[in-house]
Amino acid sequence: MSRTSLTVAFAALLCAGGVANADLSRNVISNFRGQLVISKDELPEGKNDKETISKIKTAQLKELAGTKNDDVVFWHFHYTAFLTKTGNAKLKLEFIKDGKLSADQQLDGIDTKSSVLSGDISINEDEGLAAGKTYTVQLLGPGDSVVAKTTLTMVGGGK
C-alpha cells in the first residue's frame, strides 16, 4: 500500500473513529490526556470510571507484533488519542527513533471539536519502520506542537 493510500485510509478512519468523546467521561479523558493509546481493538468500557481506566491500561500495548507478507513486516493497530489541544483540522502522526523521523502520516479532515480521536492503521517496513525498534509515536498539530504521544516497540513477524 502506498504512503498516499495509507494517509487517505488513516484519515478516513480517524474521522470515522470508534470511541467518541461522548462515550468516555471527563474523568477518563482527563486521566489519559496527552496520551496516544495503542491497542488491538477499540478501548473497553467498564461499569464506572475506575474500571474503565483500569481496562484501558490493561488493553494498552507497549509492543506490537507484526505479520510478514512477501518479505515485508506489516503492523496493524487501533489507536485512541486523548488530545491536549483541540481545534486542529490537520494532524501529523510521526514515528521517531533516536530523535530522527522514521515514518509519518498527514491526517486531514479531523473533527476540530473532539478531544478524543480513534481509528485503525496499518503500516509496514516500506514506510520506514523496522522490526525490533522502539519508537516515540506522536500526533503533532500546527507548529509541531505534540497533542498526544506514546512509546511503541515494533516486533517482527514470521511467515
C-alpha positions as CSV (number, residue, x, y, z in Angstrom):
1,M,0.0,0.0,0.0
2,S,1.5,3.4,-0.9
3,R,2.1,6.2,1.5
4,T,-0.7,8.2,-0.1
5,S,-3.3,5.5,0.1
6,L,-2.3,4.8,3.7
7,T,-2.7,8.5,4.5
8,V,-6.1,8.6,2.9
9,A,-7.2,5.4,4.7
10,F,-5.8,6.6,8.0
11,A,-7.5,10.0,7.7
12,A,-10.9,8.4,6.8
13,L,-10.6,6.0,9.8
14,L,-9.6,8.9,12.1
15,C,-12.8,10.8,11.2
16,A,-15.0,7.7,11.5
17,G,-13.3,6.7,14.7
18,G,-14.6,4.1,17.1
19,V,-14.6,5.7,20.5
20,A,-16.5,9.0,20.6
21,N,-15.9,11.8,23.1
22,A,-19.5,11.2,24.5
23,D,-18.7,7.5,25.3
24,L,-16.0,8.4,27.8
25,S,-16.5,10.5,30.9
26,R,-14.5,13.7,31.5
27,N,-12.7,11.9,34.3
28,V,-11.5,9.1,32.0
29,I,-10.5,11.6,29.3
30,S,-8.6,13.7,31.8
31,N,-6.8,10.7,33.1
32,F,-5.3,9.9,29.7
33,R,-4.9,13.4,28.4
34,G,-1.9,13.8,26.1
35,Q,-1.6,10.0,25.6
36,L,-1.8,8.0,22.4
37,V,-3.2,4.6,23.5
38,I,-2.3,1.8,21.1
39,S,-4.4,-1.4,21.4
40,K,-5.5,-4.4,19.3
41,D,-9.2,-3.3,19.3
42,E,-11.4,-0.5,20.4
43,L,-11.0,0.5,24.0
44,P,-13.0,-1.4,26.5
45,E,-15.5,0.3,28.8
46,G,-16.2,-0.5,32.4
47,K,-19.1,-0.1,34.7
48,N,-17.6,3.0,36.2
49,D,-14.6,5.4,35.6
50,K,-12.2,3.4,37.8
51,E,-13.0,0.2,36.0
52,T,-12.8,1.9,32.5
53,I,-9.4,3.4,33.4
54,S,-8.1,0.0,34.6
55,K,-9.4,-1.8,31.4
56,I,-7.8,0.8,29.1
57,K,-4.5,0.5,30.9
58,T,-4.7,-3.3,30.6
59,A,-5.5,-3.1,26.8
60,Q,-2.7,-0.6,26.1
61,L,0.1,-2.1,24.1
62,K,3.8,-1.3,24.5
63,E,4.9,-3.9,21.9
64,L,3.2,-4.5,18.6
65,A,3.7,-7.9,16.8
66,G,3.9,-7.7,13.1
67,T,2.9,-10.0,10.3
68,K,5.3,-10.9,7.5
69,N,4.0,-10.8,3.9
70,D,6.2,-11.0,0.9
71,D,9.3,-10.4,3.0
72,V,7.9,-7.1,4.4
73,V,6.6,-6.9,8.0
74,F,3.2,-5.2,8.4
75,W,1.8,-3.8,11.7
76,H,-1.9,-3.2,12.3
77,F,-3.3,-1.5,15.4
78,H,-6.1,0.5,16.9
79,Y,-5.3,3.9,18.4
80,T,-7.1,6.3,20.6
81,A,-5.6,9.8,21.0
82,F,-6.5,11.8,24.1
83,L,-5.6,15.3,22.8
84,T,-4.0,18.1,24.8
85,K,-5.5,20.6,22.3
86,T,-8.5,20.6,20.0
87,G,-9.1,22.9,17.1
88,N,-6.8,21.2,14.6
89,A,-8.3,20.1,11.2
90,K,-4.9,18.6,10.3
91,L,-2.6,16.5,12.4
92,K,0.6,14.5,11.6
93,L,1.4,11.1,13.1
94,E,5.2,10.6,13.5
95,F,7.3,7.6,14.4
96,I,10.6,9.0,16.0
97,K,13.7,6.8,16.6
98,D,16.8,8.3,18.3
99,G,15.5,11.8,17.7
100,K,15.1,11.2,13.9
101,L,11.9,10.8,11.9
102,S,11.4,7.3,10.7
103,A,7.8,7.5,9.3
104,D,4.9,9.9,9.2
105,Q,1.4,10.3,8.0
106,Q,-0.5,13.5,7.3
107,L,-4.1,13.5,8.7
108,D,-6.8,15.7,7.2
109,G,-10.5,16.3,7.9
110,I,-10.3,15.9,11.7
111,D,-13.2,17.0,13.9
112,T,-11.9,20.2,15.4
113,K,-14.1,19.9,18.5
114,S,-13.3,16.4,19.5
115,S,-10.7,15.8,22.3
116,V,-10.6,12.0,21.6
117,L,-9.8,10.5,18.2
118,S,-9.7,6.9,17.4
119,G,-9.3,4.5,14.4
120,D,-7.2,1.8,12.9
121,I,-3.9,2.0,11.0
122,S,-1.7,-0.4,9.1
123,I,1.9,0.5,8.4
124,N,4.9,-1.6,7.1
125,E,8.6,-1.6,6.9
126,D,8.5,0.1,3.4
127,E,7.1,3.2,5.2
128,G,10.4,3.5,7.2
129,L,9.8,1.4,10.3
130,A,12.0,-1.6,11.4
131,A,11.2,-4.7,13.5
132,G,12.9,-4.7,16.9
133,K,13.0,-0.9,17.2
134,T,11.3,1.2,19.7
135,Y,9.7,4.5,18.6
136,T,8.1,7.5,20.1
137,V,4.8,7.8,18.3
138,Q,3.3,11.3,18.4
139,L,0.5,13.3,16.9
140,L,1.5,16.8,16.0
141,G,-0.6,19.9,15.5
142,P,0.3,23.1,13.6
143,G,3.7,24.4,14.7
144,D,4.8,20.9,15.6
145,S,3.1,21.0,18.9
146,V,2.6,17.5,20.4
147,V,-1.0,16.8,21.1
148,A,-0.7,13.1,22.1
149,K,2.2,10.6,22.3
150,T,3.3,7.1,23.4
151,T,6.3,4.7,23.1
152,L,5.9,1.6,21.0
153,T,8.2,-1.3,20.1
154,M,7.6,-2.9,16.7
155,V,8.2,-6.6,16.9
156,G,8.9,-8.6,13.7
157,G,6.6,-11.3,12.3
158,G,7.1,-14.8,11.0
159,K,5.6,-16.1,7.8
